[in-house]
Amino acid sequence: MDMLKKITDRVYYKEQVNETDRPALGLIVGDICSLVVDAGNSPAHARDFLAEAAETATSPLKYLALTHWHWDHSFGTETMGLTTISHEQTKERLEHLKTLSWSDEAIDARVETGEEIAFCRDMMKKEMPDRSGLTIQSPDITFSERLEIDLGGVTVVLEHIGGDHAPDSVVVFVKEEKVLFLGDCTSVDLYSGDWSYDRDNVESLLARLSTFDADVFLHSHHYPESKEETWTYLELIRNAGEATGDAKMVEEAVSRFKAMYEAAPDEETFELMGYFVSGNKKKEGI
């Protein structure tokens, strides 16, 4: 059996699996009880995690914190069987998902109307070829801004942080261990047309993230990174947004970048600038 990866003596994670879009899942071990970060993208994902957590946790698993509503973070909730906590908007979205059919035909139809995206549809089919028994479960406890939980010897803070990827996004901060679970909060908006960043939203998000005294950051679809590594990338996003400005054409954004830095943007920066251009177009209804 695989084992959870150790970040600190109290914080562990199960690595992401890109082939079926399984996000990283977290385990925070207190003296009294333990908390799980995100439910996984399927009952099978949740079962795999629980088997590994049973070999690691030294206190009973009690809580499950959802970072946001997206399927890959929430479809394992029922299987986890824990007291589930989320932002109030996450509950609203999950209540809606409960009303939907998850057959191939139904998901395909939602992709056609734009309610679902092709990437998620394809990953769902790979992860769960048979979804006939899928049950989507709503959280037991919701909050609006901030919730603090004492697990015994370690304190977990859930804080609503929003962002382009999902307005309900929550980060999970392990105070004493200085570990911050980001969920997908720094990622782009996938669900409203072309993938995009809104510059104002990014600035607000980065300002909020800067308030956490964290040494280790874990994005759900990446490996743990140091504070320096994380902020190097976040500053890259910020700089791409500043260079793009209000440009609504990639060519205009590149010209602005060259004027600012006397060099062409590298491939990664060019991609980020494209997201900001898309965001500018959406603002203008283009």
Summary of the structure (lengths in Angstrom):
residues: 286
radius of gyration: 19.3
end to end distance: 51.1
largest distance: 57.4
contacts: 974
relative contact order: 0.13
helix: 39%
strand: 21%
